[in-house]
Amino acid sequence: MRSLPVSLVVVPLVALAVACGGSQPPADTAKTEEPAQAPATDTTTPTKAEKPAAEAKVPEAIAAIVAAPDRAEADRALDAGRKPAELLAFLDIRPGMKVAEIAAGGGYTAELLARAVGPAGKVYGQNSKFILERFAEKPWAERLQKPVMKNVVRVDREFDEPLPPEAKDLDAVVMVLFYHDTVWMKTDRDKMNKTIFNALRSGGVYGIVDHSAKAGSGTSEAQTTHRIEEKVLREEVEKAGFKLAGEASFLRNEKDTRDWNASPMKAGELRGTSDRFVLKFVKP
């Protein structure tokens, strides 16, 4: 998708895809089916966080949110590969919370957050001009018309400062399968992470999900394979003042060779099978 390198549009589509029946305009849609040819086991071990992996049990209330019959079929089709119930449980999203999603795309995750925090809560759904113009405007605008989205505030801002001044004392900020995109988009990530840090209350959570790149690759594959090395991402986020509070393995795949393009438009049968890390950072 190269208008700004084609890969530019590809990545954000993860989230968008969901919104349009794909993944969240930066979020990624994926199927859990095994690829026709299982990739050979990678010789390098995915980076492990220093903290022990934490697997969150899914409360009945969250399971019910994901199973809600009024959710769009296109969204429900993405659940197997995205495991939204596990993500909401791991990040401990509860009724009444104030949360935000960076790179909401078409709104797959934003809608789930809206359902989880309920009418007493609030969700800030952010998208940049590039994402909106290339693929998210229509699906995002249409989704915002749904009654369940009444507690969602549309935020059109660039990634350097993704949240407005009024978004403060937030309980959680989420970014799903998009952090790597901020690399090729030349985002000032230090500024972005600091803005998110300042918007959270003490104890607030910054949850990030992304495609894992090989050890030592750093950010070099952000545009070519749409992946980022976990170690580098952690260092960038911690530099802003965050502390790693935990990681989860429900999206891990040790069979992923991590040498193919994980973007939803390029992955083909492998879509949804990438090794993905799920990290939870906390503002002290």
Secondary structure, 3 states (H helix, E strand, C coil): CCCCCCHHHHCCHHHHHHHCCCCCCCCCCCCCCCCCCCCCCCCCCCCCCCCCECCCCCCHHHHHHHCCCCCCHHHHCCHHHHCHHHHHHHCCCCCCCEEEEECCCCCHHHHHHHHHHCCCCEEEEEECHHHHHHHHHHHHHHHCCCHHHCCEEEEECCCCCCCCCCCCCEEEEEEECCCCHHHHCCCCHHHHHHHHHHHEEEEEEEEEEEEECCCCCCCCCCCCCCCECHHHHHHHHHHCCCEEEEEECCCCCCCCCCCCCCCCCCCHHHCCCCCEEEEEEECC
